[in-house]
Amino acid sequence: TKKIKKFPKNFLWGGATSASQIEGAWDQGGKSITLTDLEPFLERKNKTDTSFVWHKTKDNYYKSLENKEGLHFPKRHGIDFFNHYKEDIALFKEMGLKIYRMSISWARIFPNGDEEKPNIEGLNFYKNVLEECKKNGLEVMVTIIHFDYPLPIMEKYPAGFADTKVQEMFIKYVKVLFDNFAKYVKYWLPVNEINIASFFPIIGLGYFPEKAANPKSFIDKQKVEALHGLFLTHARVVQLSKKYENIKVGCMVADMLIYPYDCNPINIIETMKMERMTKYFFYDVIAGGEYPGYYLRALKDASIDLNISEDDKKLLKYNSVDFISFSYYQSSTLSVTDQNEKVGGNIAGWGKNPFLKATEWGWQIDPIGIRYILTNLWERYKKPLFISENGIGVIESLDENQTVNDDYRIDYMQKHFEQIWEAIEDGVDVFGYTVWTPIDIVSAGTCEMAKRYGMIFVDYDDYHNGTGKRYKKKSFFWYKDFIKNNAL
Ligand code: P53
């Protein structure tokens, strides 16, 4: 007989979403326009081609604002969680989730950033959502900003997080959230995928870069300065949290695992360097509490003089996060000596791995990778770990029984859970997992509704046609059972 794989007693199994991908009601409740409201749905032939993601320029956003082409903007509608939240939270409860990770939209709380008082309508919406979670016995984790930077703030403060005024406005926003919601929310993540945010200054750092983003340019003065401002702000959120009882702050990094393509030592060291620049740098500053030597060297090589004051150093050192969280979808490979074929997969994809299968979008499925990440993070930082995103996006439709037999999703989760269990057995401290996603949502990278991640099917297509009705997929029942047993 198979050995039962038991998980720790209070392990937090749950699900995660983000405001701009679910809420809709983009122009209601006093909310301002965010950058996500200006991302159109673009038809394309090849799902693995995500090159368009790199063409997000200021001009494109302003064209969207005028919308002379009559484009459709999926994140203005999401899955209409704004009006469906009671029904959806009831479904999360029925699924047996112990924790729900959601995000709050800055644009609902301080539409222009610099108001003295928060927008009460916005606060009330989230209060209602959190009350509903409480009634349903769900623990909550809140992401304070998840890709949806408010446009009015960008327009008035064009330097983004390099500007101390923006830093102050963010802290003011966080303080309002802590004052109002600390009693409902124990776990807080200041910034979603802070490393992706730095790839895309528009969504993460709050400024329009001169040129479209370039995945290979990690170091330029404007980015370095805005990022420094964001790191200091992140540390101040941790500092502020200490004034409130019983709340914890974590980081959130997109853990884009890269393996060397082969055993050529050149590829080993280049992979190490790439992983540093794309992810470890962020963990090192926020969880490790200081700028790592390799980054300081890179600044020196680029003749960038970042003035890190003694006060900044202290702030970072004494306000590192309480726990580390990350998203994990796929691994890829890197070679500088051979031309390995590039994988699809948003921006996380580097090279293909001949041993792995990929999703329709070219995201390579690698359950063992999650054990590798958990182990490395634990050994590097010795802080509690939380998997804040992991899941699979698939093209799906309802069958004649009004459900989806998503055995591939069950298989995906089961194999990842097995590897999480292996890490825990090795003594790695992991305390929770929120699947991306409990319910179908609009894709962050491609604005598609067709890229379904949920365990609940939502009847909308890419153009928001449909009834919006919710249907339970097979994985809904599998996850429910699994959580109840807390074992594989
Ligand atoms: P979508 C890039 C690389 C890894 C994860 O992504 C990423 C991104 C940015 O798209 O995003 C996270 O929807 C993000 C979620 C997002 C999810 O991964 O493009 O935190 O908001 O939906 C999946 O397939």
Boltz pocket constraint, residues with backbone or C-beta under 6 A from the ligand:
constraints:
  - pocket:
      binder: B
      contacts: [[A, 18], [A, 192], [A, 193], [A, 196], [A, 254], [A, 327], [A, 329], [A, 345], [A, 346], [A, 347], [A, 348], [A, 389], [A, 393], [A, 436], [A, 442], [A, 443], [A, 444], [A, 445], [A, 446], [A, 451]]
      max_distance: 6.0
